[in-house]
């Protein structure tokens, strides 16, 4: 069980470390992440190293019985690097070369940056691979810096040649006949940079794919180097999510020894619990069952406009939520709150107020709870899966789409939330990888915009074999190249869905539309022709009055549902409840009141009471961990 957080002793006088280790022991901390942003301290000038302080940190932690997740510091090149090697700095889409002053100022396509990164990683590997405190390598931090410099342009062209094989194939895939963009030489292709009007969506999407592969290449080169020093030490890097991140985590998951995820819910109340469940289910599915929460906030967290605080008990409940969903522990950003620097008010396990504080007391309680958990088995596989497809997400962030309100991640979150609220355990599946849908009775595929032939076949076979598939708006539209599948939407799923969509009617999200089964929708509607399916619900009012809105088709031994309207949360919950019942899927624990969450891991059932009322002896804001069906015995 990993319990601890990012530890930055380089920010403090050495005496503080004695207190740190004593407090870590008091809190039951088992591991800390060291060195994430310590490059300028470890290599104060090019090729000159200072490891003595880190030796003492690792020795002291080891003496205190605390393990170390040792980071390579390559996310934050020091000022000397950026001055000596300006080509290693990122250039943004406007052609502006960034400089140091923040963090993550690097370009993974720069040979100078890559060489410097491998050099410091190699020095760390040589020196610490056999240190008794070392539990895991943590390469870099949250890969994601987007660079559009000339070196990146050259690397992008090489990547494109490999992907497309020929310029003719690229021209076809990118539809360069539109707006006279036909390329007659690879050298003409640039990374997407500031341009006059809408960029070519296929160009933009390929660039994001390229970035994901380039970051992965940078990770793999450090990983392979570190492995040469001691292959038994697991190696990971922390995944981060956000609209800006060009990392296809499902693919990356195959390259790390343990999936590690940073997760910061960006709101308070039940939304934070729902986000926690979403992140935990996604990470568990990336990791094939096992993963590690590498960072979250113990208390105040940066959110747009204003930080919000976690109320007492939430740090514990969130951590248990992640652990119940398969995390090998709970790690925080950060151990001790810094007195300066850009994130000086971001929360920590030891805050500015010191250990005599609610957050440290909660950290101590959490340590006891984690220490005393019975042995944890594996999380069981769910009977329901939701699709997560990074490439459809990126494609739906492009320009030229029919509505600025299209939000892939929000659509997937909404589907997951509906299942969460219905108490139905949920996995994620990744259509960009070979799909194994056999374990599932029901799959929900929101906004699955890009669909390969292979994925389309897998979904069709899933339904034919008895599965229940729910998809709809903006799904099955285009091939992975982004070229539309003609003949009516949802092109890739036309046969199995039994519908043919001939027109989209984007709507103002503020204007609700009604369906005749009582469902409410907003933001999106479509003209749906029945081509075998039957109408489950029809539009009531507006231009589409009386036209099918939700359809159902029996296909083979299963059922294909098509949802054309942007349903609200309650309507999604009701519809998915109907589908789940038909599919023979039931909640993990029946009849839980809102705000009470049940999660199974091995033989243990975690019951988290996020509500403000007591539930069967579990106080508001508290939790219980019971064996097997033990919840039935709770009063
Ligand atoms: C993470 C990052 C940490 C810290 C944290 C603040 O994304 O890895 O270094 O910045 O966010 O929430």
Boltz pocket constraint, residues with backbone or C-beta under 6 A from the ligand:
constraints:
  - pocket:
      binder: B
      contacts: [[A, 141], [A, 142], [A, 240], [A, 262], [A, 264], [A, 295], [A, 297], [A, 302], [A, 333], [A, 343], [A, 346]]
      max_distance: 6.0
